[in-house]
């Protein structure tokens, strides 16, 4: 116990370097520094360790290898250690069809670029698109195959909510083989859905109106009646207004005689 007491009382006495140790350190330190500087200079020389290969990993559905290489060609002139990976990443990310990208070094002379392409969920308005994250995407119209994509619209900034409700409402409607062709959120937070029977080839659709606060319950109530009474009439229904507390209003399409009918279903 006395030895430990002395140790803690004089902690520096055991580590004090001798005069010879100091002299050795003063002689070795400059040589070590020069060695490090030489090694760093050797690594950073552009003619050594130049990037010899770009490896691309991605779906290549809308973006070609030639387009990618053209975008980053002037960014890989430095060697393996000094090439600016952020500049390569920014150049690839700036391409219209690219959603996400990561760039890394692969020893000894390769740069690997992995990217994801935009996955479009719907058209937004007339000229824009919504991707799977609910983000607005601007793409050349002639590069997009819009067949099968629904059309969304709504107030600015509502894209994520519209996509979320599309997935929710779409799941409910799929239980009776209905799909959403168009979906709108109004400025007053009302919903307008154009839906069609996926099993029908006549292309007929009907419109559903719901309010923002009770849309899920209103749709569930409609689907119960639809299964029991309306499924066979879907081609003859023009719209269904579900914004009633205890039921909904239904309007049928005009008949050959030029008349139409509107029915109210209450207490359902």
C-alpha positions as CSV (number, residue, x, y, z in Angstrom):
1,X,0.0,0.0,0.0
2,X,2.9,2.4,0.7
3,X,4.2,1.9,-2.9
4,X,0.9,2.8,-4.5
5,X,0.7,5.8,-2.2
6,X,4.1,7.0,-3.4
7,X,3.2,6.3,-7.0
8,X,0.2,8.6,-6.9
9,X,2.0,11.2,-4.9
10,X,4.7,11.5,-7.6
11,X,3.1,10.5,-10.9
12,X,5.6,12.3,-13.2
13,X,8.8,10.9,-11.6
14,X,8.5,7.6,-13.4
15,X,8.0,9.0,-16.9
16,X,10.6,11.7,-17.0
17,X,12.7,11.1,-20.1
18,X,16.5,10.9,-19.8
19,X,18.9,13.3,-21.6
20,X,19.8,10.5,-24.1
21,X,16.2,9.9,-25.0
22,X,15.7,13.6,-25.7
23,X,18.7,13.6,-28.1
24,X,17.4,10.5,-29.9
25,X,14.0,12.1,-30.4
26,X,15.4,15.3,-31.7
27,X,17.4,13.4,-34.3
28,X,14.5,11.1,-35.4
29,X,11.6,13.6,-35.5
30,X,12.9,15.5,-38.6
31,X,13.5,12.3,-40.5
32,X,10.0,11.0,-39.7
33,X,8.5,14.3,-40.8
34,X,10.4,14.2,-44.1
35,X,9.3,10.6,-44.6
36,X,5.7,11.6,-44.2
37,X,6.0,14.5,-46.5
38,X,7.6,12.4,-49.1
39,X,4.9,9.7,-48.8
40,X,2.1,12.3,-49.1
41,X,3.7,14.0,-52.1
42,X,4.1,10.6,-53.7
43,X,0.4,9.7,-53.2
44,X,-0.8,13.1,-54.4
45,X,1.1,13.3,-57.6
46,X,-1.5,13.3,-60.5
47,X,0.4,10.9,-62.7
48,X,0.5,8.2,-60.0
49,X,-2.6,6.3,-58.8
50,X,-4.7,7.9,-61.5
51,X,-8.4,6.7,-61.7
52,X,-8.5,4.0,-64.4
53,X,-12.0,2.7,-64.0
54,X,-15.5,4.0,-63.3
55,X,-17.9,1.4,-62.1
56,X,-21.6,2.1,-62.3
57,X,-24.4,0.4,-60.4
58,X,-28.0,1.2,-61.2
59,X,-31.1,0.2,-63.1
60,X,-30.2,2.0,-66.4
61,X,-33.9,2.2,-67.4
62,X,-34.0,6.0,-68.2
63,X,-30.3,6.9,-67.7
64,X,-27.6,5.5,-70.0
65,X,-23.9,4.8,-69.1
66,X,-22.9,7.3,-71.8
67,X,-25.0,10.1,-70.2
68,X,-23.5,9.3,-66.8
69,X,-19.9,9.3,-68.0
70,X,-20.4,12.5,-69.9
71,X,-21.8,14.2,-66.8
72,X,-18.7,13.3,-64.7
73,X,-15.9,13.1,-67.3
74,X,-14.3,16.4,-66.2
75,X,-14.6,15.4,-62.5
76,X,-12.2,12.4,-62.5
77,X,-9.0,14.1,-63.8
78,X,-7.3,14.0,-60.4
79,X,-5.8,10.8,-59.0
80,X,-7.5,8.2,-56.8
81,X,-6.7,10.2,-53.6
82,X,-7.5,13.7,-54.7
83,X,-10.6,13.2,-56.9
84,X,-13.6,15.1,-55.5
85,X,-16.3,12.6,-54.8
86,X,-18.8,15.2,-53.8
87,X,-18.5,16.9,-57.3
88,X,-19.2,13.5,-58.9
89,X,-22.2,12.9,-56.7
90,X,-23.6,16.3,-57.4
91,X,-23.2,15.9,-61.1
92,X,-25.0,12.6,-61.2
93,X,-27.7,13.8,-58.8
94,X,-28.5,16.7,-61.1
95,X,-29.6,14.4,-63.9
96,X,-33.4,14.5,-64.2
97,X,-34.1,10.8,-63.8
98,X,-31.7,10.3,-60.8
99,X,-33.3,10.1,-57.4
100,X,-30.3,9.2,-55.2
101,X,-26.6,8.5,-55.6
102,X,-23.6,7.4,-53.6
103,X,-19.9,7.5,-54.6
104,X,-16.9,5.7,-53.2
105,X,-13.3,4.7,-53.8
106,X,-12.4,1.1,-54.5
107,X,-8.7,0.4,-54.1
108,X,-6.5,0.8,-56.0
109,X,-7.7,2.9,-59.0
110,X,-11.5,2.6,-59.2
111,X,-14.4,5.0,-58.4
112,X,-17.8,3.3,-57.9
113,X,-21.0,5.2,-58.4
114,X,-24.4,3.6,-57.3
115,X,-27.6,5.4,-58.2
116,X,-31.4,5.0,-58.0
117,X,-33.7,6.3,-60.7
118,X,-37.0,8.1,-60.1
119,X,-40.0,5.8,-59.5
120,X,-43.0,7.8,-60.7
121,X,-46.3,7.3,-58.9
122,X,-48.5,9.8,-60.6
123,X,-48.8,12.8,-62.8
124,X,-49.1,16.1,-60.9
125,X,-51.2,18.7,-62.6
126,X,-50.3,19.1,-66.3
127,X,-46.5,19.1,-66.4
128,X,-45.1,17.6,-63.3
129,X,-44.8,14.2,-61.6
130,X,-44.8,12.7,-58.1
131,X,-42.2,10.1,-57.1
132,X,-42.5,7.4,-54.5
133,X,-41.4,9.7,-51.8
134,X,-44.2,12.2,-52.5
135,X,-41.7,14.7,-54.1
136,X,-42.4,16.8,-57.2
137,X,-40.3,15.8,-60.2
138,X,-39.8,17.7,-63.4
139,X,-39.1,15.5,-66.4
140,X,-39.3,16.0,-70.2
141,X,-42.8,15.0,-71.2
142,X,-41.6,13.0,-74.2
143,X,-39.4,10.8,-71.8
144,X,-42.3,9.6,-69.6
145,X,-44.7,6.8,-70.3
146,X,-47.8,8.0,-68.5
147,X,-49.9,5.0,-69.3
148,X,-51.3,3.4,-66.2
149,X,-50.3,6.4,-63.9
150,X,-53.1,8.2,-62.1
151,X,-53.3,12.0,-62.1
152,X,-53.0,14.0,-58.9
153,X,-53.8,17.6,-58.1
154,X,-53.9,19.7,-55.0
155,X,-52.7,22.8,-53.2
156,X,-48.9,23.5,-53.3
157,X,-47.1,21.5,-50.7
158,X,-49.8,18.8,-50.5
159,X,-48.0,16.2,-52.6
160,X,-47.0,13.9,-49.8
161,X,-50.4,13.9,-48.2
162,X,-52.1,13.2,-51.6
163,X,-49.8,10.3,-52.2
164,X,-50.3,8.9,-48.7
165,X,-54.1,9.1,-49.1
166,X,-53.8,7.5,-52.6
167,X,-52.2,4.5,-51.0
168,X,-54.7,4.3,-48.2
169,X,-57.8,4.8,-50.4
170,X,-56.4,2.6,-53.1
171,X,-56.0,-0.2,-50.6
172,X,-59.6,0.1,-49.5
173,X,-60.9,0.3,-53.1
174,X,-58.9,-2.7,-54.3
175,X,-60.9,-4.9,-52.0
176,X,-63.8,-4.5,-54.5
177,X,-61.6,-4.4,-57.7
178,X,-61.8,-0.6,-58.0
179,X,-58.7,1.5,-58.8
180,X,-58.0,5.3,-58.7
181,X,-57.5,7.0,-62.0
182,X,-57.4,10.6,-60.7
183,X,-57.4,12.1,-57.3
184,X,-57.7,15.7,-56.2
185,X,-57.5,17.5,-52.9
186,X,-59.3,20.8,-52.9
187,X,-58.3,24.0,-51.2
188,X,-61.0,23.2,-48.5
189,X,-59.4,19.7,-48.0
190,X,-62.2,17.8,-49.8
191,X,-61.4,14.7,-51.8
192,X,-62.5,14.0,-55.4
193,X,-61.6,10.5,-56.7
194,X,-62.2,9.1,-60.1
195,X,-62.4,5.3,-59.8
196,X,-62.9,2.5,-62.3
197,X,-63.6,-1.2,-62.2
198,X,-60.3,-3.0,-62.9
199,X,-62.2,-6.0,-64.1
200,X,-64.2,-4.1,-66.7
201,X,-63.0,-3.3,-70.3
202,X,-65.5,-0.6,-71.1
203,X,-63.4,2.2,-69.5
204,X,-66.3,3.5,-67.5
205,X,-65.5,5.3,-64.2
206,X,-67.4,7.1,-61.5
207,X,-66.5,10.0,-59.1
208,X,-66.5,9.8,-55.4
209,X,-66.7,13.0,-53.2
210,X,-65.5,12.8,-49.6
211,X,-64.6,15.4,-46.9
212,X,-61.2,15.6,-45.3
213,X,-62.1,14.7,-41.7
214,X,-64.2,11.6,-42.2
215,X,-63.0,10.3,-45.6
216,X,-61.9,6.9,-44.4
217,X,-65.2,6.2,-42.6
218,X,-67.2,7.5,-45.5
219,X,-65.4,5.3,-48.0
220,X,-65.7,2.3,-45.8
221,X,-69.5,2.9,-45.5
222,X,-69.8,3.2,-49.2
223,X,-67.9,0.0,-49.9
224,X,-70.3,-2.0,-47.7
225,X,-73.2,-0.9,-49.8
226,X,-71.2,-1.2,-53.0
227,X,-70.6,-4.9,-52.3
228,X,-74.2,-5.6,-51.6
229,X,-76.1,-3.4,-54.1
230,X,-74.0,-1.4,-56.5
231,X,-71.2,-3.5,-57.9
232,X,-73.2,-4.6,-60.9
233,X,-74.2,-1.0,-61.6
234,X,-70.7,0.6,-61.6
235,X,-70.9,1.4,-65.3
236,X,-74.1,3.4,-64.8
237,X,-73.0,5.5,-61.9
238,X,-71.8,9.0,-62.6
239,X,-70.9,10.1,-59.1
240,X,-71.4,9.3,-55.4
241,X,-71.4,12.1,-52.9
242,X,-70.3,10.6,-49.5
243,X,-70.3,13.9,-47.6
244,X,-73.4,13.1,-45.6
245,X,-73.4,12.2,-41.9
246,X,-75.7,9.1,-42.3
247,X,-75.5,8.1,-45.9
248,X,-74.7,9.3,-49.4
249,X,-76.2,10.6,-52.7
250,X,-75.8,8.8,-55.9
251,X,-76.3,10.1,-59.5
252,X,-76.7,7.7,-62.4
253,X,-75.6,8.4,-65.9
254,X,-78.0,9.6,-68.6
255,X,-80.0,6.8,-70.2
256,X,-80.6,6.5,-73.9
257,X,-83.8,8.4,-73.5
258,X,-81.8,11.4,-72.2
259,X,-82.9,11.3,-68.6
260,X,-80.9,10.8,-65.5
261,X,-81.7,9.9,-62.0
262,X,-80.4,10.9,-58.6
263,X,-80.9,8.7,-55.6
264,X,-80.3,9.3,-51.9
265,X,-79.3,6.5,-49.7
266,X,-79.6,7.5,-46.1
267,X,-79.0,5.5,-42.9
268,X,-76.6,3.1,-44.4
